[in-house]
């Protein structure tokens, strides 16, 4: 006969497996919904730009931070959601396309700390990482700025990286699911065995 301690232990194990699986599955759902929304907004916006013959950065974008330059405001492996906007002011955190030879073609997320006028009379923006001692070397023009940060999702980059690995899917999804299924099968077998024994005793 199954002891109370054994039953309690199995219940705790099942509860933790359910808890971990629920958290991971909810995280995946949130990521997929966000990706779906961004893809839809991106598609509609790009189609509009192509039809008008005018290129602009996507209306929304999402990036995972890999540098500590914005610590503690935005930390490494935090995800950010940006939105294209013309309403830019000092203090805003934005993502821009770097033309600095040291970081060619990289997307940089820093804070606007000032503005200036370049040699052609156009307004340019001075950026600086909150964790950096000095401002970025080159001023940034409006066309380089992809958008302003409107949301931060802490540490989601770790989940993204973990789930992108083969072992991540095995540990996060397969193992808990197999554990729950195994537990349910064992419970079903025990119940069937108990009923069979009871029926046998009743027949006697």
VEXPA-225551 format. One record per residue (C-alpha): residue in three letters; y, x, z. Coordinates in steps of 0.1 Angstrom, whole numbers, plus 5000, padded with zeros to 4 digits. Each point is the difference from the previous one (the first is absolute). Layout:
// VEXPA-225551
ALAYXZ ...
***
This chain:
// VEXPA-225551
UNK500050005000 UNK503450134991 UNK501950135030 UNK503649895008 UNK501250374998 UNK498450044965 UNK501549684988 UNK503550095014 UNK499850354984 UNK499149854966 UNK502949755003 UNK502450285007 UNK498850204971 UNK500349704977 UNK503549925013 UNK501250354993 UNK498450004965 UNK501749674993 UNK503350125014 UNK500050334980 UNK498949824968 UNK502749735004 UNK502850265004 UNK498950204970 UNK499449694978 UNK503449865010 UNK501750334992 UNK498350004966 UNK501149644993 UNK503650095010 UNK499950304977 UNK498549804971 UNK502549725004 UNK502950255001 UNK498750184970 UNK499549664982 UNK503649895008 UNK501450344989 UNK498050004968 UNK501249654991 UNK503650085008 UNK499750334981 UNK498549834969 UNK502649724999 UNK502950255005 UNK498750254974 UNK499449734975 UNK503649885005 UNK501350364996 UNK498050064968 UNK501249674985 UNK503650095008 UNK499750364988 UNK501450135033 UNK497950225022 UNK500249975038 UNK497850115028 UNK497549735011 UNK501449735023 UNK497650105028 UNK498050315007 UNK497750145027 UNK499450355011 UNK498250195027 UNK502050275018 UNK498550354999 UNK502950205014 UNK501450015036 UNK503650024987 UNK500849655013 UNK498450035034 UNK500349815023 UNK501449724979 UNK497250014975 UNK496950215008 UNK497350174979 UNK497549754987 UNK502449705005 UNK500249784970 UNK503449874988 UNK501049714978 UNK503250054979 UNK502149754980 UNK502350094971 UNK503649915009 UNK503650094991 UNK501149955036 UNK499750365012 UNK502050145029 UNK500150285024 UNK497149965025 UNK497649844976 UNK496650164996 UNK499150024963 UNK497350154977 UNK501350204971 UNK498650204971 UNK500750375005 UNK501550214973 UNK500150315023 UNK498150294983 UNK498350065034 UNK498549655001 UNK500049894963 UNK498949644994 UNK499349925037 UNK500949685017 UNK502050085032 UNK500949755027 UNK503150115020 UNK503149855015 UNK503449974983 UNK502450215020 UNK503050004976 UNK501349944966 UNK502050204975 UNK501450004964 UNK498450234975 UNK501650184971 UNK499749704977 UNK501749775025 UNK496849825010 UNK499149925036 UNK497150215014 UNK498249985034 UNK499350275025 UNK496649975017 UNK498550165031 UNK496749975018 UNK500549895036 UNK497850305011 UNK501850254977 UNK502850235011 UNK501949984967 UNK500649754973 UNK498050004967 UNK501350274977 UNK500849784970 UNK502049685000 UNK498249704987 UNK501349774973 UNK499549625001 UNK497450004972 UNK497750245020 UNK499849755030 UNK497049784997 UNK500749785030 UNK501049955036 UNK497349995028 UNK499649645012 UNK496850045019 UNK497950265018 UNK496349965007 UNK498950265026 UNK497150234993 UNK498549794973 UNK499750314979 UNK497150115022 UNK498149674993 UNK500850054963 UNK498650355000 UNK497049915021 UNK499049714978 UNK500550204969 UNK497250235010 UNK496349914995 UNK499250065036 UNK502949785010 UNK498649694984 UNK496550085015 UNK501350045035 UNK502649734999 UNK498249724981 UNK496350074994 UNK499150135035 UNK501649715020 UNK498749744975 UNK496450145002 UNK500350015038 UNK501049635002 UNK497349904975 UNK497450205018 UNK501049855033 UNK499849644986 UNK496650074984 UNK498750135033 UNK501349705018 UNK498549774975 UNK496650175002 UNK500149975038 UNK500949644999 UNK497249934976 UNK497650195022 UNK501149815031 UNK499649664982 UNK496650104987 UNK498950105036 UNK501449685014 UNK498249794973 UNK496850195007 UNK500349935038 UNK500749634993 UNK496949974978 UNK497950155027 
***
